[in-house]
Amino acid sequence: MQAGLRIDVDTYRGTREGVPRLLEMLDEAQIKATFFFSVGPDNMGRHLWRLIRPQFLWKMLRSNAAGLYGWDILLAGTAWPGKPMGRDLGHLMRQARDAGHEVGLHAWDHHGWQANAGHWSMAQLTEQIRQGVDTLSDILGAPVDCSAVAGWRADERVIEAKQAFGFRYNSDCRGSNLFRPRLADGSPGAPQVPVDLPTFDEVVGPQVAAAHFNEFILGRFRPQALNVYTIHAEVEGILMAQDFRQLLADARQREIAFKPLGELLPASLDSLPVASVQRGTLQGREGWLGVQGS
């Protein structure tokens, strides 16, 4: 049973501490994955104003946000300027690439994208993508050919903005199968590899206890399903690292073969259906996000 393994790297601490540990665990398990890196300032702390919203406060409490991210990250960009991740930690991004993993762009400003992508102008969306692409390309010394927006905040406008960058594929939404998004002129855009499995923070608390998460998530993999699973360097690479190491071992026993998302694409993109990317909601995740439409 094949499955895509996607690793989102949102913060400075996640890059500095989580990525090296994940690289070690993946090497032990002989697994290759896709790392999507945030490369600009770490402004995670600017999410804190949302604590006044009961749903977001509950999520922070049940997911032990302070333990997952550390107070230095939770306050980044508020009490002090956010640290530049690409400038300081680019060597770890190259290390992931050199270890044989697929490396793509997550965001220039992760917080900025989540907070503003829904109302930025097309020029602002394009500039955010450009800053991220230019920075990561300089770090890798090679073009960036895949991406995944922060927080799955993608809609028709985001898809249009991304098309100009020539990505081989994107992973910008939640959905059930590989597809090509319908552009404004009716033509198909770069393939989308949507995520169909829930993340740790979406289900721990309301649906399952943290101690039983591995059993819960592995039970969601299906032979005929897409099976794209997302982890976060700040969670599975730090606080839940030992649990993730066990998940990799249990997945092997269940004959789940993890691979980079790009390897899920068919040889001929013409075989992929065309569908829309539109705004929707998902249980366990606050606000809107991109979902695969008809």
Stockholm file with secondary structure:
# STOCKHOLM 1.0

chainA/1-294         MQAGLRIDVDTYRGTREGVPRLLEMLDEAQIKATFFFSVGPDNMGRHLWRLIRPQFLWKMLRSNAAGLYGWDILLAGTAWPGKPMGRDLGHLMRQARDAGHEVGLHAWDHHGWQANAGHWSMAQLTEQIRQGVDTLSDILGAPVDCSAVAGWRADERVIEAKQAFGFRYNSDCRGSNLFRPRLADGSPGAPQVPVDLPTFDEVVGPQVAAAHFNEFILGRFRPQALNVYTIHAEVEGILMAQDFRQLLADARQREIAFKPLGELLPASLDSLPVASVQRGTLQGREGWLGVQGS
#=GR chainA/1-294 SS CEEEEEEEECSHHIIIIIHHHHHHHHHHHTCCCEEEEECSBCCGGGGGGGGGSHHHHHHHHHTTHHHHHCHHHHTBTTTBCCCBHHHHHHHHHHHHHHTTCEEEEEESSHHHHHHHTTTCCHHHHHHHHHHHHHHHHHHHTSCCCEECCGGGCCCHHHHHHHHTTTCSEECCSBCSSCBEEBCTTSCBCSCBCCBCSCCHHHHBTTTBCGGGHHHHHHTTCCTTSCCEEEEETTIIIIITHHHHHHHHHHHHHTTCEEECGGGGSCSCGGGSCEECEEEEEETTEEEEEEEECC
#=GC SS_cons         CEEEEEEEECSHHIIIIIHHHHHHHHHHHTCCCEEEEECSBCCGGGGGGGGGSHHHHHHHHHTTHHHHHCHHHHTBTTTBCCCBHHHHHHHHHHHHHHTTCEEEEEESSHHHHHHHTTTCCHHHHHHHHHHHHHHHHHHHTSCCCEECCGGGCCCHHHHHHHHTTTCSEECCSBCSSCBEEBCTTSCBCSCBCCBCSCCHHHHBTTTBCGGGHHHHHHTTCCTTSCCEEEEETTIIIIITHHHHHHHHHHHHHTTCEEECGGGGSCSCGGGSCEECEEEEEETTEEEEEEEECC
//
